[in-house]
Amino acid sequence: MVDRSNIQVELIKLVGGERLLRLTEPLSGLALEKKLDPQKPVVSQKKNLLGVFEAALARAELTPA
């Protein structure tokens, strides 16, 4: 089961002014990052990326190593 409290969220500003949103889960080592669209609100982009990340974590839990 995915524990949202373990997901770390980082907003990274690049040298050129662009921003990345990085999500990581330390226990599994899974990380996902996406360049943010400056024309869209960060909150909605974070929500969408979090949904994708949680689905990837759930799938990784179901897939045997």
N, C-alpha and C positions, 0 to 999 in steps of 0.2 A: 504494500500500500504506500502511496506517495505521501510523504509528510511535507507539506508546504513550508513549515517552519525551518526546514533544513536547506531550502533553496536560497542561495546567495545571489543577490542582484547587484550588478555594478554598472554604472553609467560612466563611460570612458570618453573623454574628449581627445580627439586626435589633433596633431599639429596643424593640419589644414582647416580646423574648425568643425569637421564632421564629428558625429558622436556615434558610439557603439553602445548597445545594450547587451550585456553578457550575463547569462544565467548559469550557475553551476550548482551541482549537488555533490558535496564532498565525499559522501559514502560510496556512491557509484562511480564518481569521477566523470560523470556526464557533464558536458558543457555545451552551450549553444549561444552564439552571438549573432547580432544582426545590426547592420548600419541603419540608423534611424532616418526617417524621412522628415526633413525640417518643416515640411508643410502640414504635417499631421501632429496632433497632440501626443506627447510622450506617454501619457497614461493609457491611451487606447492601444498604442503599439506594445507597451509592456504587457497589457492584459492579453493581447493576441499571442505574443511570444510565450507568455507563461502557460497558456493553454496548450500550445504545441510542445513545450518542454515537458509538461506533466504527462502528456500522451506518450512522448518518447520514453520517459521514465517508467511508465506503466508497462509499455511494450518490452523494455529491457528487463523488467522484473519477470515477465512471462517467458522470456527466451533463455533457455539454459545455456550456460557458458561452454 
